[in-house]
Amino acid sequence: MIKKPKVETVAEFIARGGQIKQVPKAEQVKQPDIVKKPTAGGPVTILSLEEADLFYGEARKNSKPKKVKPTAKIDLDALPEALRSKFIDKLKEEMSGERCEETQDSEEEG
């Protein structure tokens, strides 16, 4: 069984012979803050949402890295002058031929 604590008023306490003492005021003693040294040294690393998802996110089902499509780049400066001029002339002819075909198609439609 739980006993209920006795509750009495100040008047009842004084009536039964109790005395109230006034204690002198004391200065408050400040305790220094306890600072725990970090276990992991070094500066804090801030991650973007994408990086956090990459490193700590859940793995997606059937996730495969995207393949990088190779792009063909021709270095025209590496070609000899004769081939370079021939190659550029051929490209110019093809480009002008495509432009001529495009203009003919648009004239036939209009």
Distance bins in CASP14 RR format, pairs under 12 A and 6 or more apart:
PFRMAT RR
TARGET T0000
AUTHOR 0000-0000-0000
RMODE 2
METHOD distances of the structure
MODEL  1
6 12 0 0 0 0 1 0 0 0 0 0 0
6 13 0 0 0 0 0 1 0 0 0 0 0
6 16 0 0 0 0 0 1 0 0 0 0 0
7 13 0 0 0 0 0 1 0 0 0 0 0
8 14 0 0 0 0 0 1 0 0 0 0 0
8 15 0 0 0 0 1 0 0 0 0 0 0
8 16 0 0 0 0 1 0 0 0 0 0 0
8 17 0 0 0 0 0 1 0 0 0 0 0
8 18 0 0 0 0 0 1 0 0 0 0 0
9 15 0 0 0 0 1 0 0 0 0 0 0
9 16 0 0 0 0 0 1 0 0 0 0 0
10 16 0 0 0 0 0 1 0 0 0 0 0
10 17 0 0 0 0 0 1 0 0 0 0 0
10 18 0 0 0 0 1 0 0 0 0 0 0
10 19 0 0 0 0 0 1 0 0 0 0 0
10 20 1 0 0 1 0 0 0 0 0 0 0
11 17 0 0 0 0 0 1 0 0 0 0 0
11 18 0 0 0 0 0 1 0 0 0 0 0
11 20 0 0 0 0 0 1 0 0 0 0 0
12 18 0 0 0 0 1 0 0 0 0 0 0
13 19 0 0 0 0 1 0 0 0 0 0 0
13 20 1 0 0 1 0 0 0 0 0 0 0
14 20 1 0 0 1 0 0 0 0 0 0 0
38 44 0 0 0 0 1 0 0 0 0 0 0
45 51 0 0 0 0 1 0 0 0 0 0 0
45 52 0 0 0 0 0 1 0 0 0 0 0
45 55 0 0 0 0 0 1 0 0 0 0 0
46 52 0 0 0 0 1 0 0 0 0 0 0
47 53 0 0 0 0 1 0 0 0 0 0 0
47 54 0 0 0 0 1 0 0 0 0 0 0
47 55 1 0 0 1 0 0 0 0 0 0 0
47 56 0 0 0 0 1 0 0 0 0 0 0
47 57 0 0 0 0 0 1 0 0 0 0 0
48 54 0 0 0 0 1 0 0 0 0 0 0
48 55 0 0 0 0 0 1 0 0 0 0 0
49 55 0 0 0 0 0 1 0 0 0 0 0
49 56 0 0 0 0 0 1 0 0 0 0 0
49 57 0 0 0 0 0 1 0 0 0 0 0
50 56 0 0 0 0 0 1 0 0 0 0 0
50 57 0 0 0 0 0 1 0 0 0 0 0
51 57 0 0 0 0 0 1 0 0 0 0 0
52 58 0 0 0 0 0 1 0 0 0 0 0
53 59 0 0 0 0 0 1 0 0 0 0 0
53 60 0 0 0 0 0 1 0 0 0 0 0
53 63 0 0 0 0 0 1 0 0 0 0 0
54 60 0 0 0 0 0 1 0 0 0 0 0
54 63 0 0 0 0 0 1 0 0 0 0 0
54 65 0 0 0 0 0 1 0 0 0 0 0
57 63 0 0 0 0 0 1 0 0 0 0 0
74 83 0 0 0 0 0 1 0 0 0 0 0
74 84 0 0 0 0 0 1 0 0 0 0 0
74 87 0 0 0 0 1 0 0 0 0 0 0
74 88 0 0 0 0 0 1 0 0 0 0 0
74 91 0 0 0 0 0 1 0 0 0 0 0
75 84 0 0 0 0 0 1 0 0 0 0 0
75 87 0 0 0 0 0 1 0 0 0 0 0
76 83 0 0 0 0 1 0 0 0 0 0 0
76 84 1 0 1 0 0 0 0 0 0 0 0
76 85 0 0 0 0 0 1 0 0 0 0 0
76 86 0 0 0 0 0 1 0 0 0 0 0
76 87 1 0 0 1 0 0 0 0 0 0 0
76 88 1 0 0 1 0 0 0 0 0 0 0
76 91 0 0 0 0 1 0 0 0 0 0 0
77 83 0 0 0 0 0 1 0 0 0 0 0
77 84 0 0 0 0 1 0 0 0 0 0 0
77 87 0 0 0 0 0 1 0 0 0 0 0
77 88 0 0 0 0 0 1 0 0 0 0 0
78 84 0 0 0 0 1 0 0 0 0 0 0
78 87 0 0 0 0 0 1 0 0 0 0 0
79 85 0 0 0 0 1 0 0 0 0 0 0
79 86 0 0 0 0 1 0 0 0 0 0 0
79 87 1 0 0 1 0 0 0 0 0 0 0
79 88 0 0 0 0 1 0 0 0 0 0 0
80 86 0 0 0 0 1 0 0 0 0 0 0
80 87 0 0 0 0 0 1 0 0 0 0 0
81 87 0 0 0 0 0 1 0 0 0 0 0
81 88 0 0 0 0 0 1 0 0 0 0 0
82 88 0 0 0 0 0 1 0 0 0 0 0
82 89 0 0 0 0 0 1 0 0 0 0 0
83 89 0 0 0 0 0 1 0 0 0 0 0
83 90 0 0 0 0 0 1 0 0 0 0 0
84 90 0 0 0 0 0 1 0 0 0 0 0
84 91 0 0 0 0 0 1 0 0 0 0 0
85 91 0 0 0 0 0 1 0 0 0 0 0
85 92 0 0 0 0 0 1 0 0 0 0 0
86 92 0 0 0 0 0 1 0 0 0 0 0
86 93 0 0 0 0 0 1 0 0 0 0 0
87 93 0 0 0 0 0 1 0 0 0 0 0
87 94 0 0 0 0 0 1 0 0 0 0 0
88 94 0 0 0 0 0 1 0 0 0 0 0
88 95 0 0 0 0 0 1 0 0 0 0 0
89 95 0 0 0 0 0 1 0 0 0 0 0
89 96 0 0 0 0 0 1 0 0 0 0 0
90 96 0 0 0 0 0 1 0 0 0 0 0
90 97 0 0 0 0 0 1 0 0 0 0 0
91 97 0 0 0 0 0 1 0 0 0 0 0
91 98 0 0 0 0 0 1 0 0 0 0 0
92 98 0 0 0 0 0 1 0 0 0 0 0
92 99 0 0 0 0 0 1 0 0 0 0 0
93 99 0 0 0 0 0 1 0 0 0 0 0
93 100 0 0 0 0 0 1 0 0 0 0 0
94 100 0 0 0 0 0 1 0 0 0 0 0
94 101 0 0 0 0 0 1 0 0 0 0 0
95 101 0 0 0 0 0 1 0 0 0 0 0
95 102 0 0 0 0 0 1 0 0 0 0 0
96 102 0 0 0 0 0 1 0 0 0 0 0
96 103 0 0 0 0 0 1 0 0 0 0 0
97 103 0 0 0 0 1 0 0 0 0 0 0
97 104 0 0 0 0 1 0 0 0 0 0 0
97 105 0 0 0 0 0 1 0 0 0 0 0
98 104 0 0 0 0 0 1 0 0 0 0 0
98 105 0 0 0 0 0 1 0 0 0 0 0
99 105 0 0 0 0 0 1 0 0 0 0 0
99 106 0 0 0 0 0 1 0 0 0 0 0
100 106 0 0 0 0 0 1 0 0 0 0 0
100 107 0 0 0 0 0 1 0 0 0 0 0
101 107 0 0 0 0 0 1 0 0 0 0 0
101 108 0 0 0 0 0 1 0 0 0 0 0
102 108 0 0 0 0 0 1 0 0 0 0 0
102 109 0 0 0 0 0 1 0 0 0 0 0
103 109 0 0 0 0 0 1 0 0 0 0 0
103 110 0 0 0 0 0 1 0 0 0 0 0
104 110 0 0 0 0 0 1 0 0 0 0 0
END
